[in-house]
Amino acid sequence: MVACPGGSEGRSVQRNKILSAAGRTYGQTCQNPLGKCGHAALGALYALSVCLAASVAVAQGIPIIRDTEIETLLKDYSRPIFREAALEQQNIRMRIVNSRVFNAFVLDGGNVFIHTGALMSAEAPNEVIGVIAHETGHIARADIASLQASIKRANQQQLLLAMLGIGLMVAGGVAGGDAVQDLGSLGSATMAGGQSIVIHDFLRVRRQQESGADRAGFSYLTKSKQSGRGMLKTFERLASGRMLPSNEQYLATHPTEAARLQQLRDLVERSPFADNLDPPELQLRHDLMRAKLYGYLAPSEVAQVYRATDNSIPARYARAIMKNCAGRCSKSMQDVDALIKDMPSNPYFWELKGHLLYHDGKRREVEAPLREALRLLKGKAPQIQTLLA
């Protein structure tokens, strides 16, 4: 796993602001809701402006993780969705953002960004596939271009550009957590200023886009004979802890949780593939991905997520990585060797062994396990090739 964190300390601070705002859009609970501040409207405008900055900051410091195992799995998740959306030839890339907030979003037609928080909390492949399907709906419908055109037509350009940040975040359509409260406050504060029509029109466009992305995403799931329960479960989980603003004018223009979830429930119940399950081998790969992320990014949580009595391969994988991160290479090596013995055809166990040997200073022994990993992956592992070079 390779982290690409970006540049200076200032960029790091800005990244944190961006990801925090993005997370609130997707339903994370804010520790200090701006809606409770004295200047609620200004606070909300600032938070939404930070979200907009993500479109610029992608190239300037959003912490992207590169990992062959996770990227390959996400490609396999997205392949049938992109095929049914007629986007196979567009070379859309799945990008992994190192942030524990649950979120995913698109900023253009060539990239889908998904947070490690979404991957770590999703219990089944179908949940992640549902998120990818929704985002693919935005790309296929050209929602970004449509939203930009709507902004361009608006007189209140600064306000609308600030709101763009919540327009295409995946859960923005399920309706936004604290960002909803902030936007509700902003809407109330601006009514007297004559901007209610602008906000009303923008939210109407956004509501149509999010509902349309749901339907499009669900159609891709159906055409590829996959269940929509994962998408529904994800949105229900995000909605469960949320409070909507009481502002009636805002609710009249915003895609409420109840309407959004009911639409998804109706689609799921009518689907002939609603009860289709993920293949066991795909579930195992998903569990191993989550184990890797916990081992590398949240080693202090491994003992809680994987109890001492859990001797499953994902649990052992997480512990081996966690011990490596804690500097216990010799013990970790024993665990990895045991994993390789149980699953010798898993290239990522061989890759982990190579990394352990490298960090343990045994440089001459690194090449053999990495070569085996590369062989098992049929040469399709740029990160491993880079390390070998």
N, C-alpha and C positions, 0 to 999 in steps of 0.2 A: 504494500500500500504506500503510495507516494502522495504527500500533501503538497499542494501548490498554493501557499498562503498569500502571496502577493508581496507588496513593498513595505513602505515605511510604517512607523508606529501610528502616524496620523491616518493612514489608510486602514490600519487595523481597527482603529476607533470608528471610522466611518462604516466599515464592514459590519461591526457590531450593531450600529444604529440601523443599518439597512436590514439586516437579518432579523433584528428585534421587531421592526415594523412589519416586515413580511410575515413573521410568525403570528403577530396579532391579527393580521388579515386572515390567516388560515385558522384562527380559532384558539390560539394559545392565550392563557390568562396573563394579562399584564400585571406586574407587581404594583404599579402606580398608575392607574388609569388616568389618561389625560382628561377624560371627561369630568373628573372630579376636581380638576384644577380651577383656579379662579378665572383664568382666561381660556376657557374650554375651546372656543373656536380657533384661537391662535395655536393652541396645543395640537388640536386635531389636524390643522393645516400643515403644521410642521411635520407631524408623523407621516402624513400622506406624501409630503414632499420627499421625505427620506426614502419612501418606497419607490418613488419615481427614479431616484438616483441609482437604483439597482441596474437600470438599463445601461448606464454609463460605467458603473463600477464593476460589471462583469469582467471587463478587460483590465481593470485597475486594482483588483485585489479581493474579490469575493473568493473565499477559500475553497478551491476546487480540489477534490481528491481523485487521483488516478489509481485504479486498481483493476487488474485484469479479471479477477474472479467476479467482482461486482459488476463491472462494465459488461462482461459477457452475459451474465444473468439478465441484466436489464435489456440488453439487445434481444435476448430470447423472449423476454416478456413483451417487448414492443413489436417484434417482427410481425405477428399475425394482425395486430392492431393497425400498423402502418400499411400492411397489405390491403386490408379491407377499406382503409381510407384512401387508397390509391396514392400513397405517399412513399412507396418503396424506393423510388428512384431519386428521392430528394436528399438522401444521405443525412437524415436527421440524427443528431447525436444526443445521447443521454449523458448529462453531466451531473456529477455528484457534488453537492454543496455540503461542506463540513459545518453543519449547524444542527443542534438538537431540537430546534423548533420544528413542528410538523408542518411541512409546506412543500409545494411543488408549483412551478410556474413556467410560462413561456414568455420570451421577450422578442422573439423573431420566429421565422418559419423554419429555422435550421437547428434549434436546440430546445431540449426539454430539460429543465433543471429540477432535480429532486433532492430534498434534504436528507441527510443521514437520519434525522429524527423521524421522518416518514418511514424509512426503511427499517429502522430499529423497532418501531412500535407496531408495524404491520405483522400480524401473526401468520398470514398466509399469502402466497403469491397473488391470489386473485384480488387482494386488497390493493396491492401496488399496481397491478394491471389495470384495475378500475381507475386509479388516479391517472395513469398514462393515457388511458382511453379518453378521459375528460380533456386532458391537455391536447391530445391529438385532435379532438373536436374543434378546439380553438384554432389550431393551425389549418385544418382542412377548410374551415369556414372563413378563413382570412379575417378573423376577428380583430387582429392587431391593426391591420390597415383600416378596417372600418372604424375602430375606436379612434385612431389617429385622425381620420377624416372628420369624425364628430367633434373632436377637440378643435380642429382647425376652423370649423364653422362657428365655434362658440366665441362670444365676445369676451367672456371671462376666462381667458386662456390660462392665466396663471393658476387659478383655482382648479380648472379642469385637468391641467397637466399634473398637478399635485395628486389628483384623484386617480390618475392613471395607474399608480402603484397598486391599487386594490382591484383594478379592472380585470386583470388576467391571472391573478394568483388563483390557484386551483380551488381553494375554499372560499375565495371571495364571493363566489356564487352561493355557497351554502350559508354564507352571511356573516362572516367576519368578526366574532368575538369582540374584543375591546375596540377594534377598529370600527365596529358598528356603533358602539356607544359614542366614540369620538366623532364619527361622521354625523350621527344623530344630533349631537351638540352643535356641530358645525352648521348643519342644516337649519337648526332652530335659530342660531345666531345670525344667519345670513338672510333669513326670510324678510326681516325688516329692511334689509339693504337692497331689496329688489332683485335678488339673485335666485329666487326660488324656482323660476321657470328654467333657468340654466341647469340647476341641480336636478330638477324633475326630469328634464330631457336626457341628461347624462345617465341617470340611474335607470331610466326606461331602456336605453340602449344596452346598458350593462346587464339588466335583468334578462333581456331577450338573448344576449350573447351567452350568459351562463346557462340558461334553460336550454338553449340550442346546443351548447357544448355537451350538456348532459345527454340529450337525446341522441346526438351524433355519436358520442362515446358509447352509449348503450347499444346502438346499432352495430358498432364494430365488434362489441362483445358477442352479440347475438349471431352475427355473420360468421364469426370464428368459433361458434358453438361453446362459448364460455359463459359462466354465470355472472350475473350482475350483483350478486349478493355482497361481494367484496367491496364494490363501489358504495353500495348502500350502507354496509357496516361502517365503513370509514367515515362517511358523512354523518351517520347517526352518532358515532362516538365523538366527533368534533362538535356536534350540536348539543350534546347532553349537558355540557357545563356552561352554556352560553345564556346571556340575558340580552334580550332585544330591547331597544329603546321604545318608550311609550309614545313617541311623537307620531301621531296618526298620519301626518303628511309624508313623513319619511317612510313609514311602513307601506303606504300606498304605492310607493315607487320602487321599493327594494324587494328583491327576491327573498321572501321570508323563509325561515327554516321549515315551517309546517308545509307550505306549498311545494317547496323544493323536495323535501323528503317524501311527501305523498306522491309526487310524480314518479320518483324513483321506485317507491314501493309498488305502484301500479305496473310499472314496466317490468319489474322483477317477477311479480305474480303472473304476468301474462307470458313470460318467457318459457319456452320449452326446455331451456338449458339451465333453469334457475338452480337446480339441485346438482349440477355437474361439479365434481370436485377436482382440485388440482392433482395431477399425477404424483404419486409418492416420491418419485425421483426428483421432481421439481420442488416439492415441499422440502426435501432434504437439502437441496441446494440453497433454498431460501433460508432455512434454519442455519446453515453454515455461514451464509452472508451476514446474518444478524449476529452470530457468534463472533465473527471476525471484527465487526464494527464495535461490539461491546469490548472485546479484548484489547483493541487498539485505542479506541476513543473514550471508553468508560471503564477502565480496569477496576476501579474501586466498586463498581456495581456488579461485577461478574459473580461474586459469591452470593449476592442476593438473587440475581436472575437465574443462576444455575446452582441449585443446592448441592451440598457435598454428596448427597446420595444419588445425584443425577450422573450416570455414567454413559450417557448418550454421546455419540460422536460430536455433535455440535457443542455440548458442554465441555468435552475434553479439548476441543479446538479453541474455545474461548479461554480456558485455563492456560493452555500452552502459550497462547499469545500474550495473555496477561502476565505470566511469569517472565516472558521475554522482555516485556516492557519494564518489569521491575528489576531487570538485571540478573535474573536467575537462569542463565542460559543452559547450564548443565542439566538442571531439573527439567527445564522446558524441552531440551533435546530428547530426553527419555520419553516424554509425552508425545512428541512429534514422531519419533521412531515407532511408538506403539500405534499411532494413527496410520502411519504408512503401512505397517504390517496388516492392519485391518482393511485398509482401502488403498492398495498399492497403485491403483489406476487414477487416483485423485491427484492431478498435477499441482494443486495449490498446497498440499501437504509437503511435497518436494520443494516447492518454492519457499515455504516457510522455513524448512530445514536449511536451505541455502542462505536465507537472511540471518538465521541464528548463527550459523558458522561465520558469516561475514562480521556480525557484530561481536562475536566472541574472539575475533582476531585470527581465526583459522582460515586465512585467505586461500591457501592452496587447496583446501577441501571444499570450497564453495562451488566450483564449476560443475562437479559431477551431479549433485542434486538439481541444480538449475538447468543443466542440459537435459536431465530426465523430465523435468517439468515442461521444458520447451518441446521435447519430443512428443509428450502426451497431448500437448496443445497444438501439435502439427505446425509449430513455428508461429502461431498467431498469438504472440504475447510481447508487445513492444516494450513493456516495462521490464520484463525479464531479459530481453535482448539488450536493453540499455545497461542493465546491471552487469551482464556478462562482458559487455564491451569495456 
